[in-house]
Amino acid sequence: MNLITWYFDVEYLRKNLETEEITTQGKTPMQLSTILKLFRLPAGRYLLKILGEEVLADDSGEAIYFTSVPQDAFLVSIYLRGALEKFNQEIATKTWFVEFLQKYVYPPEIRRIPDPRLREVPIEELRREYLLECPDVKGYVFDVTFGKILSPVVFKLKGEKVFICSELYFADKGNILNPKRVVIEGDAGSLSRAFLKMGEETLKSLVELGELLPPGAWKEPLAEYIEVLNTFRKFSLSLVRGKRT
């Protein structure tokens, strides 16, 4: 069984970018949030299985934004190496990264952006924010969404093991959505390598999709974002290589 199985309908995005009439007006570079709609995958066009268990696709009808997929895959790979603090020191707190966030992620009226450092959060905080129940997971955890904004996937590193929790919603015969809790235990090192591979392959797809965009105000922010993702990739890859040596 594959550690991770994923499907993101890149061909659907490709056809949309080739056929959609995209305005090229404006010279000021857009913020990344403005171009998210170009990479929106509706329900039924994505899935992610970890150790055979689905953690994203359900009957909720929630779309995902493909731009977040390679980013979160790299960040999970980094977390599973126990390297959040190293990431913060070498990337998150650097001037170039903070300037990228100020220019393309946060509104210009925000003079002081939130602390960009990655950190674990108390599971209770996620329970309040998302109504998420993970009774077998306690303490501080790391969460990502893979672009599915209302449904985080929670990771809890414990030694060489990782516990993963997700809550999905499936319709019964009366079309009432009922929660299904998924809790998975796996080897952190093996899953770190698997998420790195997922990040690399989905980043390659994002680069190819970006090349389909006509000249316009979205080109610069997307190119800068891809450069940031490449930095994440190189950092994650260095952790894997360092482990082997």
C-alpha positions as YAML, in Angstrom:
chain: A
units: angstrom
residues:
- id: 1
  name: MET
  ca: [0.00, 0.00, 0.00]
- id: 2
  name: ASN
  ca: [1.25, 3.48, -0.87]
- id: 3
  name: LEU
  ca: [1.91, 5.73, 2.09]
- id: 4
  name: ILE
  ca: [0.11, 8.58, 0.31]
- id: 5
  name: THR
  ca: [-2.25, 8.52, -2.66]
- id: 6
  name: TRP
  ca: [-3.46, 11.79, -4.13]
- id: 7
  name: TYR
  ca: [-5.50, 13.02, -7.04]
- id: 8
  name: PHE
  ca: [-5.91, 16.67, -8.00]
- id: 9
  name: ASP
  ca: [-7.62, 17.21, -11.33]
- id: 10
  name: VAL
  ca: [-4.95, 19.34, -12.97]
- id: 11
  name: GLU
  ca: [-6.48, 18.71, -16.39]
- id: 12
  name: TYR
  ca: [-9.69, 20.42, -15.20]
- id: 13
  name: LEU
  ca: [-7.64, 23.47, -14.17]
- id: 14
  name: ARG
  ca: [-5.72, 23.37, -17.44]
- id: 15
  name: LYS
  ca: [-8.90, 23.45, -19.54]
- id: 16
  name: ASN
  ca: [-10.31, 26.30, -17.46]
- id: 17
  name: LEU
  ca: [-7.16, 28.37, -17.91]
- id: 18
  name: GLU
  ca: [-7.15, 27.69, -21.66]
- id: 19
  name: THR
  ca: [-10.81, 28.55, -22.20]
- id: 20
  name: GLU
  ca: [-11.62, 31.17, -19.54]
- id: 21
  name: GLU
  ca: [-11.45, 34.79, -20.63]
- id: 22
  name: ILE
  ca: [-8.96, 36.23, -18.16]
- id: 23
  name: THR
  ca: [-8.74, 40.00, -17.97]
- id: 24
  name: THR
  ca: [-5.26, 41.46, -18.36]
- id: 25
  name: GLN
  ca: [-6.11, 44.93, -17.09]
- id: 26
  name: GLY
  ca: [-4.05, 46.57, -14.39]
- id: 27
  name: LYS
  ca: [-0.33, 46.97, -13.96]
- id: 28
  name: THR
  ca: [-0.12, 46.65, -10.17]
- id: 29
  name: PRO
  ca: [0.77, 43.08, -9.13]
- id: 30
  name: MET
  ca: [-2.21, 41.30, -7.64]
- id: 31
  name: GLN
  ca: [-2.26, 39.72, -4.24]
- id: 32
  name: LEU
  ca: [-2.25, 35.95, -4.21]
- id: 33
  name: SER
  ca: [-5.77, 35.80, -2.77]
- id: 34
  name: THR
  ca: [-7.07, 37.46, -5.94]
- id: 35
  name: ILE
  ca: [-5.84, 34.72, -8.24]
- id: 36
  name: LEU
  ca: [-6.99, 31.79, -6.10]
- id: 37
  name: LYS
  ca: [-10.18, 31.41, -8.15]
- id: 38
  name: LEU
  ca: [-8.08, 30.44, -11.18]
- id: 39
  name: PHE
  ca: [-6.91, 27.34, -9.29]
- id: 40
  name: ARG
  ca: [-10.15, 26.29, -7.63]
- id: 41
  name: LEU
  ca: [-10.97, 22.57, -7.70]
- id: 42
  name: PRO
  ca: [-14.62, 21.75, -6.91]
- id: 43
  name: ALA
  ca: [-15.69, 18.75, -4.87]
- id: 44
  name: GLY
  ca: [-15.19, 15.46, -6.69]
- id: 45
  name: ARG
  ca: [-11.99, 16.60, -8.38]
- id: 46
  name: TYR
  ca: [-9.55, 15.91, -5.56]
- id: 47
  name: LEU
  ca: [-8.65, 13.32, -2.95]
- id: 48
  name: LEU
  ca: [-5.84, 12.58, -0.52]
- id: 49
  name: LYS
  ca: [-5.36, 9.24, 1.20]
- id: 50
  name: ILE
  ca: [-2.82, 8.63, 3.94]
- id: 51
  name: LEU
  ca: [-2.12, 4.95, 4.62]
- id: 52
  name: GLY
  ca: [-5.29, 4.14, 2.71]
- id: 53
  name: GLU
  ca: [-7.55, 6.51, 4.66]
- id: 54
  name: GLU
  ca: [-9.21, 9.44, 2.92]
- id: 55
  name: VAL
  ca: [-8.56, 12.73, 4.74]
- id: 56
  name: LEU
  ca: [-9.93, 15.39, 2.33]
- id: 57
  name: ALA
  ca: [-12.75, 14.27, 0.02]
- id: 58
  name: ASP
  ca: [-16.27, 13.97, 1.43]
- id: 59
  name: ASP
  ca: [-19.86, 15.04, 0.72]
- id: 60
  name: SER
  ca: [-19.53, 18.56, 2.10]
- id: 61
  name: GLY
  ca: [-19.17, 20.07, -1.38]
- id: 62
  name: GLU
  ca: [-16.23, 22.18, -0.28]
- id: 63
  name: ALA
  ca: [-13.77, 23.20, -2.99]
- id: 64
  name: ILE
  ca: [-10.02, 23.37, -2.54]
- id: 65
  name: TYR
  ca: [-7.44, 25.83, -3.88]
- id: 66
  name: PHE
  ca: [-4.67, 23.95, -5.63]
- id: 67
  name: THR
  ca: [-2.06, 26.64, -4.95]
- id: 68
  name: SER
  ca: [-1.99, 25.54, -1.29]
- id: 69
  name: VAL
  ca: [-1.38, 21.86, -2.02]
- id: 70
  name: PRO
  ca: [2.40, 21.87, -2.70]
- id: 71
  name: GLN
  ca: [2.96, 24.45, 0.05]
- id: 72
  name: ASP
  ca: [1.23, 22.35, 2.72]
- id: 73
  name: ALA
  ca: [2.85, 19.13, 1.50]
- id: 74
  name: PHE
  ca: [6.31, 20.68, 1.99]
- id: 75
  name: LEU
  ca: [5.36, 22.09, 5.40]
- id: 76
  name: VAL
  ca: [4.08, 18.72, 6.61]
- id: 77
  name: SER
  ca: [7.29, 17.08, 5.39]
- id: 78
  name: ILE
  ca: [9.29, 19.66, 7.35]
- id: 79
  name: TYR
  ca: [7.17, 19.22, 10.48]
- id: 80
  name: LEU
  ca: [7.55, 15.45, 10.39]
- id: 81
  name: ARG
  ca: [11.33, 15.95, 10.48]
- id: 82
  name: GLY
  ca: [10.93, 17.93, 13.69]
- id: 83
  name: ALA
  ca: [12.38, 20.95, 11.89]
- id: 84
  name: LEU
  ca: [9.89, 23.77, 12.46]
- id: 85
  name: GLU
  ca: [12.38, 25.82, 14.50]
- id: 86
  name: LYS
  ca: [15.08, 25.32, 11.89]
- id: 87
  name: PHE
  ca: [12.61, 26.44, 9.21]
- id: 88
  name: ASN
  ca: [11.75, 29.53, 11.23]
- id: 89
  name: GLN
  ca: [15.40, 30.46, 11.65]
- id: 90
  name: GLU
  ca: [16.41, 29.88, 8.03]
- id: 91
  name: ILE
  ca: [13.28, 30.98, 6.14]
- id: 92
  name: ALA
  ca: [10.27, 32.32, 8.04]
- id: 93
  name: THR
  ca: [12.08, 35.14, 9.85]
- id: 94
  name: LYS
  ca: [14.25, 36.23, 6.94]
- id: 95
  name: THR
  ca: [13.67, 39.71, 5.50]
- id: 96
  name: TRP
  ca: [12.97, 38.45, 1.96]
- id: 97
  name: PHE
  ca: [10.19, 36.15, 3.20]
- id: 98
  name: VAL
  ca: [8.56, 38.79, 5.37]
- id: 99
  name: GLU
  ca: [8.65, 41.23, 2.44]
- id: 100
  name: PHE
  ca: [7.02, 38.61, 0.21]
- id: 101
  name: LEU
  ca: [4.18, 38.21, 2.73]
- id: 102
  name: GLN
  ca: [3.77, 41.97, 3.05]
- id: 103
  name: LYS
  ca: [3.62, 42.49, -0.71]
- id: 104
  name: TYR
  ca: [1.51, 39.58, -1.90]
- id: 105
  name: VAL
  ca: [-0.31, 37.97, 1.03]
- id: 106
  name: TYR
  ca: [-1.45, 40.66, 3.48]
- id: 107
  name: PRO
  ca: [-3.42, 43.82, 2.58]
- id: 108
  name: PRO
  ca: [-1.22, 46.90, 2.18]
- id: 109
  name: GLU
  ca: [-2.98, 48.69, 5.06]
- id: 110
  name: ILE
  ca: [-1.52, 46.15, 7.49]
- id: 111
  name: ARG
  ca: [1.81, 47.68, 8.40]
- id: 112
  name: ARG
  ca: [2.84, 44.92, 10.78]
- id: 113
  name: ILE
  ca: [1.97, 41.43, 9.65]
- id: 114
  name: PRO
  ca: [1.35, 38.55, 12.08]
- id: 115
  name: ASP
  ca: [4.33, 36.53, 13.25]
- id: 116
  name: PRO
  ca: [5.23, 34.35, 10.22]
- id: 117
  name: ARG
  ca: [6.94, 31.62, 12.22]
- id: 118
  name: LEU
  ca: [5.46, 28.12, 12.03]
- id: 119
  name: ARG
  ca: [4.40, 26.62, 15.32]
- id: 120
  name: GLU
  ca: [2.23, 23.95, 16.83]
- id: 121
  name: VAL
  ca: [-1.09, 25.03, 18.34]
- id: 122
  name: PRO
  ca: [-3.18, 23.53, 21.17]
- id: 123
  name: ILE
  ca: [-5.68, 20.99, 19.88]
- id: 124
  name: GLU
  ca: [-8.34, 22.81, 21.94]
- id: 125
  name: GLU
  ca: [-7.86, 25.86, 19.72]
- id: 126
  name: LEU
  ca: [-8.72, 23.81, 16.63]
- id: 127
  name: ARG
  ca: [-11.73, 22.34, 18.39]
- id: 128
  name: ARG
  ca: [-13.09, 25.83, 18.97]
- id: 129
  name: GLU
  ca: [-12.27, 27.14, 15.50]
- id: 130
  name: TYR
  ca: [-13.35, 24.17, 13.38]
- id: 131
  name: LEU
  ca: [-15.56, 22.16, 15.76]
- id: 132
  name: LEU
  ca: [-12.99, 19.43, 15.18]
- id: 133
  name: GLU
  ca: [-12.97, 16.40, 17.46]
- id: 134
  name: CYS
  ca: [-9.78, 14.36, 17.79]
- id: 135
  name: PRO
  ca: [-10.12, 12.69, 21.21]
- id: 136
  name: ASP
  ca: [-7.06, 10.48, 20.68]
- id: 137
  name: VAL
  ca: [-4.84, 13.49, 19.94]
- id: 138
  name: LYS
  ca: [-3.79, 15.71, 22.85]
- id: 139
  name: GLY
  ca: [-1.52, 18.66, 23.50]
- id: 140
  name: TYR
  ca: [0.08, 20.72, 20.73]
- id: 141
  name: VAL
  ca: [-0.42, 19.81, 17.06]
- id: 142
  name: PHE
  ca: [0.41, 21.02, 13.55]
- id: 143
  name: ASP
  ca: [-2.46, 21.60, 11.12]
- id: 144
  name: VAL
  ca: [-2.75, 22.30, 7.40]
- id: 145
  name: THR
  ca: [-5.72, 22.47, 5.03]
- id: 146
  name: PHE
  ca: [-4.31, 21.51, 1.59]
- id: 147
  name: GLY
  ca: [-6.50, 24.33, 0.30]
- id: 148
  name: LYS
  ca: [-9.72, 23.03, 1.88]
- id: 149
  name: ILE
  ca: [-10.23, 26.06, 4.07]
- id: 150
  name: LEU
  ca: [-12.85, 24.74, 6.50]
- id: 151
  name: SER
  ca: [-11.36, 21.30, 7.12]
- id: 152
  name: PRO
  ca: [-7.86, 21.00, 8.58]
- id: 153
  name: VAL
  ca: [-5.78, 17.85, 8.72]
- id: 154
  name: VAL
  ca: [-4.05, 17.57, 12.10]
- id: 155
  name: PHE
  ca: [-0.61, 16.06, 12.70]
- id: 156
  name: LYS
  ca: [0.84, 15.15, 16.09]
- id: 157
  name: LEU
  ca: [4.50, 14.14, 16.14]
- id: 158
  name: LYS
  ca: [5.42, 11.75, 18.93]
- id: 159
  name: GLY
  ca: [8.95, 10.38, 18.71]
- id: 160
  name: GLU
  ca: [9.32, 8.51, 15.43]
- id: 161
  name: LYS
  ca: [5.55, 8.18, 15.05]
- id: 162
  name: VAL
  ca: [2.92, 10.62, 13.87]
- id: 163
  name: PHE
  ca: [-0.78, 10.63, 14.67]
- id: 164
  name: ILE
  ca: [-3.02, 12.15, 11.99]
- id: 165
  name: CYS
  ca: [-6.62, 13.26, 12.50]
- id: 166
  name: SER
  ca: [-9.23, 14.53, 10.07]
- id: 167
  name: GLU
  ca: [-12.99, 14.94, 10.22]
- id: 168
  name: LEU
  ca: [-15.06, 14.36, 7.08]
- id: 169
  name: TYR
  ca: [-18.78, 14.69, 6.43]
- id: 170
  name: PHE
  ca: [-20.85, 12.14, 4.54]
- id: 171
  name: ALA
  ca: [-24.54, 12.28, 3.61]
- id: 172
  name: ASP
  ca: [-26.97, 9.66, 4.86]
- id: 173
  name: LYS
  ca: [-30.11, 8.55, 3.01]
- id: 174
  name: GLY
  ca: [-31.83, 11.76, 4.06]
- id: 175
  name: ASN
  ca: [-28.95, 13.86, 2.72]
- id: 176
  name: ILE
  ca: [-28.01, 14.89, 6.24]
- id: 177
  name: LEU
  ca: [-24.26, 15.31, 6.65]
- id: 178
  name: ASN
  ca: [-22.77, 13.28, 9.46]
- id: 179
  name: PRO
  ca: [-19.16, 13.51, 10.66]
- id: 180
  name: LYS
  ca: [-16.70, 10.68, 10.23]
- id: 181
  name: ARG
  ca: [-13.52, 10.92, 12.26]
- id: 182
  name: VAL
  ca: [-10.33, 9.52, 10.77]
- id: 183
  name: VAL
  ca: [-7.34, 8.82, 13.03]
- id: 184
  name: ILE
  ca: [-4.15, 7.37, 11.54]
- id: 185
  name: GLU
  ca: [-0.83, 6.34, 13.04]
- id: 186
  name: GLY
  ca: [2.29, 6.10, 10.88]
- id: 187
  name: ASP
  ca: [6.05, 6.38, 10.67]
- id: 188
  name: ALA
  ca: [7.03, 10.05, 10.62]
- id: 189
  name: GLY
  ca: [10.20, 9.65, 8.55]
- id: 190
  name: SER
  ca: [8.56, 7.63, 5.79]
- id: 191
  name: LEU
  ca: [5.61, 9.98, 5.60]
- id: 192
  name: SER
  ca: [7.93, 12.99, 5.51]
- id: 193
  name: ARG
  ca: [9.57, 11.61, 2.36]
- id: 194
  name: ALA
  ca: [6.17, 10.83, 0.86]
- id: 195
  name: PHE
  ca: [4.89, 14.36, 1.44]
- id: 196
  name: LEU
  ca: [8.08, 15.78, -0.04]
- id: 197
  name: LYS
  ca: [7.42, 13.77, -3.21]
- id: 198
  name: MET
  ca: [3.81, 14.97, -3.25]
- id: 199
  name: GLY
  ca: [5.00, 18.56, -2.89]
- id: 200
  name: GLU
  ca: [7.50, 18.20, -5.73]
- id: 201
  name: GLU
  ca: [4.99, 16.68, -8.15]
- id: 202
  name: THR
  ca: [2.17, 19.12, -7.38]
- id: 203
  name: LEU
  ca: [4.59, 22.06, -7.58]
- id: 204
  name: LYS
  ca: [5.60, 20.88, -11.06]
- id: 205
  name: SER
  ca: [1.92, 20.90, -12.05]
- id: 206
  name: LEU
  ca: [1.45, 24.40, -10.62]
- id: 207
  name: VAL
  ca: [4.42, 25.67, -12.64]
- id: 208
  name: GLU
  ca: [2.95, 24.20, -15.83]
- id: 209
  name: LEU
  ca: [-0.44, 25.76, -15.09]
- id: 210
  name: GLY
  ca: [1.15, 29.14, -14.45]
- id: 211
  name: GLU
  ca: [2.75, 29.05, -17.89]
- id: 212
  name: LEU
  ca: [-0.75, 29.01, -19.43]
- id: 213
  name: LEU
  ca: [-1.65, 32.41, -17.96]
- id: 214
  name: PRO
  ca: [-1.49, 35.35, -20.36]
- id: 215
  name: PRO
  ca: [0.58, 38.41, -19.42]
- id: 216
  name: GLY
  ca: [-1.09, 40.32, -16.63]
- id: 217
  name: ALA
  ca: [-1.00, 41.50, -13.05]
- id: 218
  name: TRP
  ca: [-1.05, 37.93, -11.68]
- id: 219
  name: LYS
  ca: [2.18, 36.81, -13.37]
- id: 220
  name: GLU
  ca: [4.56, 38.43, -10.91]
- id: 221
  name: PRO
  ca: [2.93, 37.26, -7.64]
- id: 222
  name: LEU
  ca: [2.51, 33.72, -8.95]
- id: 223
  name: ALA
  ca: [6.15, 33.61, -10.11]
- id: 224
  name: GLU
  ca: [7.30, 34.91, -6.71]
- id: 225
  name: TYR
  ca: [5.11, 32.38, -4.92]
- id: 226
  name: ILE
  ca: [6.56, 29.54, -6.98]
- id: 227
  name: GLU
  ca: [10.05, 30.72, -6.02]
- id: 228
  name: VAL
  ca: [9.04, 30.57, -2.35]
- id: 229
  name: LEU
  ca: [7.72, 27.04, -2.86]
- id: 230
  name: ASN
  ca: [11.00, 26.07, -4.50]
- id: 231
  name: THR
  ca: [12.79, 27.34, -1.39]
- id: 232
  name: PHE
  ca: [10.50, 25.18, 0.75]
- id: 233
  name: ARG
  ca: [11.27, 22.22, -1.52]
- id: 234
  name: LYS
  ca: [15.04, 22.68, -1.25]
- id: 235
  name: PHE
  ca: [14.82, 23.05, 2.52]
- id: 236
  name: SER
  ca: [12.70, 19.90, 2.88]
- id: 237
  name: LEU
  ca: [15.02, 18.00, 0.54]
- id: 238
  name: SER
  ca: [18.05, 19.04, 2.62]
- id: 239
  name: LEU
  ca: [16.42, 17.52, 5.70]
- id: 240
  name: VAL
  ca: [15.91, 14.18, 3.95]
- id: 241
  name: ARG
  ca: [19.47, 14.12, 2.64]
- id: 242
  name: GLY
  ca: [20.83, 15.15, 6.02]
- id: 243
  name: LYS
  ca: [18.97, 12.27, 7.67]
- id: 244
  name: ARG
  ca: [20.53, 9.79, 5.30]
- id: 245
  name: THR
  ca: [24.03, 11.00, 6.06]
...
